[in-house]
Amino acid sequence: MSDPLAAETIELIKAHAGPDAGEITTDTELDTLGIHSLELTEIIFDLEERHAIEIEMNTVDAWNNLKTIGDIVAAVRTLIDKKG
């Protein structure tokens, strides 16, 4: 994968996904991986720490707005770019 942020995010999500996750891409929907609100909160926290950013949404907002891995990557990339 030529996108380091996407590759890093996928690896992080693999650590939280169920053992039968199969191939994971940016198009993969989080709920198909067995990732629920608690795991999503942990993933968001890990990404915030790794990139010194703050994703300002509560778990309900995150669950409603971040449906795929690509959604997470885009949100993180936007915050990294704003941080400059």
Number of C-alpha atoms within 10 A of each C-alpha: 7 6 8 9 14 20 16 13 20 21 13 15 20 17 11 18 21 13 10 9 13 10 7 17 15 17 11 17 17 24 13 14 18 14 18 15 15 11 16 19 17 14 19 21 14 14 20 16 11 9 13 12 17 15 14 9 11 9 15 11 10 17 18 9 13 18 16 18 20 19 17 23 20 16 14 22 16 12 16 15 8 9 11 6
